[in-house]
Amino acid sequence: MADAAALIDATLPDLSYALDTCARCGFCKVVCPTHPFGGGFEAYSPRAKVHYLKELREGREELTPEWVDRIYQCTSCERCAEVCQTDIPLVHVWEAARSAAVKLGLGPMPAHKKLRVLTEQFHNPYGEPIEARERWMQPHHRPSARAELLVFAGCTAAYRMPPMLQTGVTILQRQDIPYAYAGGREVCCASPFLRTGQVEMATALVTSNIDLFHELGVKRIVTACGGCSKTLRFDYPELARTTGRSWDFEVLHFSQVYGQLLREGAIRPGRRVDKVVTYHDPCHLGRSQGIYDEPRSILRSIPGLRLLEMEHHREESRCCGAGGGVKANYPEMAAAIARDRVQEAVATGAEVLVTMCPFCQASFAQALKELGSSMRLAGVEELLLESLE
């Protein structure tokens, strides 16, 4: 299908280089969290998808619904790119292919279309009322009308998993750090749409937020969500350029804020938290942004806390199953991936599984319940605040 090949090349100009560079070594196949759910068929492996896209580009294959489905079975965890011997930006390749599928009317998947309909109406993929975007805020939270630092809540943290966000803002206030919050004027960061190839929808959301940032006069943006911070940090500057907008904002994850406060001595954990924990590196925080040390430095600063690492951690961390639109359209697959990761956490002997991503936390909460595990789930910032009390 020549049109498909042209669309993919237009979406990712260096795709030809990526496809021609693949060594077919299979390192990506071994680490891919979704490949095992393809019935053992090679066609579901990352290297097979690369080979297929090369055949498509050269006119020997067609973009069929079956292949589109396989391309969408990817959590964007970046493990394939991490182990790639030829440094191919594989996640960008999958997103380019998805974008082409959308333009040809073969994508996205049904659940992803529903996310778009809800977001068009409510500015979030959960279909929650726009005015409810501020309900995560606690009575003692007092954002400034204008401040250099903007708290970007994100949809999942604001509507589904607010503790990470609430704790972060509480720590900011205790340090007398002024912050602004846009409330219902903030819209989805666009990550779900960028990852599923819905570029037109993503661009509308991104430009809305960028215009808001400029209007508010902020200089730094902080968020509790790894998906939001990845999108704001890497996708927004590029989309700002292509839409004729300026981008001069620093993007931070809350873990980086806590780490800086610890290094400066502004916060000093003193109360003992006698717990044995294991830390899960979120894909969009770790592999995407290289944020591995900050969460661990926070945990090690807490008196009484003992950290046990899982077999797969840091760059080798396994996915929670929630990313790339997989949880929305393939919920059983996502749940199984989460259970595998939780079982690895349980094997450490730790009593608490901690992480710093609301998506991961939501996935693990479901997995712990399904497994009937007594392991507790917590955010790193929750333990930090407990030690600061």
C-alpha positions in Angstrom: 0.0 0.0 0.0 2.0 2.9 -1.3 -0.1 5.5 0.5 0.7 3.9 3.9 4.4 3.8 3.1 4.3 7.5 2.1 2.5 8.5 5.2 4.9 6.6 7.5 7.9 8.2 5.8 6.3 11.6 6.1 5.5 11.1 9.8 9.0 9.9 10.6 11.6 11.0 8.0 14.3 8.8 9.3 12.2 5.7 9.3 14.0 4.3 6.2 17.3 4.5 8.2 15.6 2.8 11.1 14.2 0.0 9.0 17.4 -0.6 7.1 19.5 -0.6 10.2 17.6 -3.3 12.1 20.0 -6.3 12.7 17.1 -8.7 13.4 19.1 -9.8 16.5 16.0 -10.4 18.6 17.1 -8.6 21.7 13.9 -6.6 21.6 11.8 -9.7 21.4 13.1 -11.1 24.6 12.2 -8.0 26.7 9.0 -7.0 25.0 6.1 -7.2 27.6 3.4 -7.7 25.0 5.1 -10.3 22.7 4.1 -13.2 24.9 0.5 -12.4 24.3 0.7 -13.1 20.6 0.4 -16.9 21.0 4.2 -17.3 20.5 4.0 -16.0 16.9 7.1 -14.1 15.7 4.7 -11.6 14.0 4.0 -10.0 17.4 7.7 -9.3 18.2 9.2 -5.9 17.7 11.7 -7.1 15.1 8.9 -8.7 13.1 7.0 -5.4 13.2 10.1 -3.6 11.9 10.5 -6.1 9.1 6.9 -5.7 8.2 7.1 -2.0 8.0 10.1 -2.3 5.7 8.2 -4.7 3.5 5.3 -2.2 3.5 7.6 0.7 2.6 8.9 -1.3 -0.4 5.5 -2.3 -1.6 5.6 -6.0 -0.8 3.0 -5.8 2.1 -0.3 -4.0 2.8 -1.4 -2.3 5.9 -4.1 -4.7 7.1 -6.3 -4.5 10.2 -4.4 -7.5 11.6 -1.1 -5.7 11.3 -2.6 -2.5 12.7 -3.8 -4.4 15.7 -0.3 -5.8 16.3 1.3 -2.4 16.0 -1.1 -1.1 18.7 -0.1 -3.9 21.1 2.8 -1.9 22.5 2.9 -0.2 25.9 5.6 2.4 24.7 7.7 1.1 27.6 10.9 1.6 25.5 12.5 -1.7 26.7 13.0 -2.6 23.0 14.8 0.7 22.3 16.9 0.3 25.5 18.3 -3.1 24.3 18.5 -2.3 20.6 22.0 -3.0 19.3 21.7 -0.4 16.6 20.0 2.4 18.6 16.7 2.5 16.6 14.1 4.8 18.1 11.6 2.0 18.0 8.8 3.7 20.0 8.9 6.6 17.5 8.6 4.0 14.7 5.5 2.5 16.3 3.9 5.9 16.8 4.6 6.9 13.2 3.0 3.7 12.0 0.0 4.3 14.2 -0.3 7.9 12.9 -0.3 6.5 9.3 -3.0 4.0 10.3 -5.2 6.7 11.7 -4.8 8.8 8.6 -5.8 5.8 6.4 -8.9 5.1 8.6 -7.5 1.9 10.0 -6.8 3.2 13.4 -6.9 3.9 16.2 -8.4 1.0 18.2 -12.1 1.3 19.3 -11.2 2.2 22.9 -8.9 5.0 21.7 -11.7 6.5 19.6 -13.8 6.7 22.8 -11.0 8.5 24.6 -11.1 11.1 21.9 -14.8 11.6 22.0 -14.7 12.0 25.8 -11.8 14.4 25.6 -13.4 16.6 23.0 -16.3 17.1 25.3 -14.7 17.1 28.8 -11.0 17.9 28.1 -10.0 14.6 29.7 -10.2 10.9 28.5 -12.1 9.8 31.6 -15.2 11.9 30.8 -15.1 13.6 34.1 -16.7 17.1 34.4 -14.4 19.9 33.6 -15.3 21.7 36.8 -14.3 18.7 38.8 -10.7 18.9 37.8 -9.9 20.8 41.0 -11.5 18.4 43.4 -8.2 16.7 44.2 -7.2 19.9 46.1 -7.4 19.7 49.8 -8.7 22.5 52.1 -5.3 23.7 53.1 -4.1 24.0 49.4 -3.8 27.7 48.4 -2.4 28.2 44.9 -1.3 31.7 43.9 -3.1 33.5 41.1 0.3 33.9 39.4 3.6 32.2 40.1 6.7 31.1 38.2 6.0 27.5 39.1 2.8 25.9 37.6 1.5 22.6 39.0 0.2 20.6 36.0 -2.2 18.1 37.6 -2.8 15.8 34.6 -5.9 13.7 34.1 -5.0 10.4 35.9 -3.6 12.1 39.0 -6.4 14.7 39.2 -9.3 12.3 38.6 -8.1 8.8 39.6 -5.0 8.8 41.8 -4.7 12.1 43.6 -2.5 11.2 46.6 0.8 11.9 44.7 -0.4 15.2 43.5 -1.9 16.2 46.9 1.3 15.3 48.8 3.5 17.2 46.3 1.5 20.4 46.7 1.5 20.0 50.5 5.3 19.8 50.5 5.5 22.9 48.2 3.4 24.8 50.7 5.4 23.7 53.7 8.4 25.1 52.0 6.6 28.4 51.2 7.2 27.8 47.4 4.6 29.8 45.5 2.8 27.8 42.8 -0.1 28.3 40.4 -2.7 25.9 39.3 -5.0 26.4 36.2 -7.8 24.2 37.4 -10.4 23.5 34.7 -8.5 25.5 32.1 -5.9 22.8 32.0 -6.6 20.1 29.4 -5.2 16.7 28.9 -1.5 16.7 28.2 -2.2 14.8 24.9 0.0 11.8 25.7 -2.8 9.2 25.1 -3.4 10.7 21.7 0.3 11.1 20.7 0.9 7.4 21.7 -2.1 6.2 19.7 -1.4 8.1 16.5 -4.2 10.7 16.9 -1.9 13.6 16.1 -4.5 16.1 15.1 -6.3 15.7 18.4 -3.0 15.9 20.3 -2.0 19.0 18.5 -5.2 20.8 19.5 -4.6 19.9 23.2 -1.0 20.8 23.2 -1.5 24.2 21.6 -4.3 24.9 24.1 -2.0 24.2 27.1 1.0 26.1 25.6 -1.2 29.2 25.1 -2.3 28.8 28.7 1.3 28.6 30.0 2.2 31.8 28.2 -0.9 33.5 29.5 -0.1 32.6 33.0 3.5 33.8 32.7 5.0 30.6 34.2 8.6 29.6 33.8 8.6 26.1 35.3 6.0 23.3 35.1 5.9 20.4 37.6 3.8 17.3 37.5 3.4 14.1 39.4 2.8 12.0 36.3 5.6 10.4 34.4 3.5 10.4 31.2 2.7 14.0 31.5 6.3 15.1 32.3 7.6 13.0 29.3 5.1 14.6 27.0 5.6 18.1 28.2 9.4 17.7 28.1 9.9 16.1 24.7 6.7 16.4 22.6 5.6 20.0 23.5 8.8 21.8 22.3 8.5 20.1 18.9 4.8 20.7 18.5 5.3 24.3 19.7 7.8 24.7 16.9 5.5 23.2 14.2 2.6 25.4 15.3 4.6 28.6 15.5 4.7 28.9 19.3 7.6 29.6 21.5 8.7 27.2 24.2 10.9 28.4 27.0 9.5 26.4 30.0 11.4 24.0 32.3 9.6 20.8 32.9 10.1 19.0 36.2 8.7 15.8 37.8 8.0 16.1 41.5 10.8 13.7 42.3 13.2 16.2 40.9 11.8 18.9 43.2 12.1 16.7 46.3 15.6 15.7 45.3 16.7 19.4 45.0 15.1 20.3 48.4 17.0 17.4 50.0 20.3 18.4 48.4 19.8 22.0 49.6 18.9 20.9 53.1 15.5 22.6 52.8 13.8 19.4 54.0 15.3 17.0 56.4 13.4 13.7 57.0 13.7 12.9 60.7 10.9 10.7 61.7 11.6 7.0 61.4 9.6 5.0 58.9 10.4 1.4 59.7 9.4 -0.3 56.5 11.0 -2.6 54.0 10.2 -1.3 50.5 10.9 -2.1 46.8 10.8 0.6 44.2 9.3 0.3 40.7 10.9 2.5 38.0 8.0 3.8 35.8 8.9 3.5 32.1 8.1 7.1 31.2 10.1 8.4 34.2 13.0 6.0 34.0 13.8 5.0 30.4 12.2 8.0 28.9 13.7 10.7 31.1 16.6 9.0 32.9 15.1 9.7 36.3 16.4 6.8 38.4 18.5 8.3 41.2 16.1 10.9 42.6 13.4 8.5 43.8 16.1 6.3 45.4 17.9 9.2 47.1 14.5 10.2 48.6 13.9 6.7 49.9 17.5 6.5 51.3 17.1 9.8 53.1 14.2 8.4 55.2 15.4 7.1 58.6 14.4 3.4 59.2 13.5 2.7 55.6 15.2 -0.2 53.9 15.1 -0.5 50.1 15.3 -3.9 48.3 15.7 -3.8 44.6 13.7 -6.1 42.3 15.6 -8.3 39.9 14.6 -6.0 37.0 15.2 -2.4 38.0 16.5 0.9 36.7 17.0 0.6 32.9 15.8 -3.1 33.0 12.6 -2.3 34.9 9.5 -4.1 33.7 6.4 -2.3 32.5 3.2 -2.0 34.5 1.2 -2.6 31.4 -0.7 0.7 31.3 1.1 2.8 28.7 0.7 3.2 24.9 -3.1 2.8 25.0 -2.8 -0.9 25.9 -4.7 -0.7 29.2 -7.6 1.1 27.4 -8.0 -1.4 24.5 -6.3 -4.6 25.8 -7.2 -4.5 29.5 -6.6 -8.3 30.1 -3.1 -8.0 28.6 -2.4 -4.9 30.7 -3.6 -6.6 33.9 -1.5 -9.7 33.3 1.6 -7.6 32.7 0.9 -5.7 36.0 0.5 -9.0 37.9 3.9 -10.2 36.6 5.5 -7.1 37.9 3.8 -7.3 41.3 4.9 -10.9 41.7 8.4 -9.8 41.1 8.0 -7.1 43.8 6.6 -9.7 46.2 9.6 -12.0 45.6 11.9 -9.4 47.1 10.3 -9.9 50.5 9.5 -6.2 50.8 6.3 -5.2 52.6 5.6 -2.1 50.5 5.7 -1.5 46.7 6.5 2.1 46.0 6.5 4.1 42.7 6.1 7.6 41.4 3.6 7.3 38.6 -0.2 7.4 39.0 -0.7 5.0 36.1 1.6 2.5 37.6 0.0 2.9 41.0 -3.5 2.3 39.6 -2.3 -0.8 37.7 -0.6 -2.3 40.7 -3.6 -1.6 43.0 -5.7 -3.7 40.7 -3.0 -6.4 40.4 -2.5 -6.7 44.2 -6.2 -7.1 44.7 -6.4 -9.8 42.0 -3.5 -11.7 43.5 -4.8 -11.4 47.0 -1.5 -10.0 48.1 -0.9 -8.4 51.5 1.8 -6.1 50.0 1.0 -2.5 50.5 1.2 0.1 47.8 2.6 3.7 48.4 4.0 6.6 46.6 7.6 7.7 47.4 6.3 11.2 48.4 3.9 9.6 50.8 6.8 8.0 52.8 8.8 11.2 52.5 5.9 13.3 54.0 5.5 10.8 56.8 9.1 11.2 57.7 8.7 15.0 57.6 5.7 15.0 59.9 
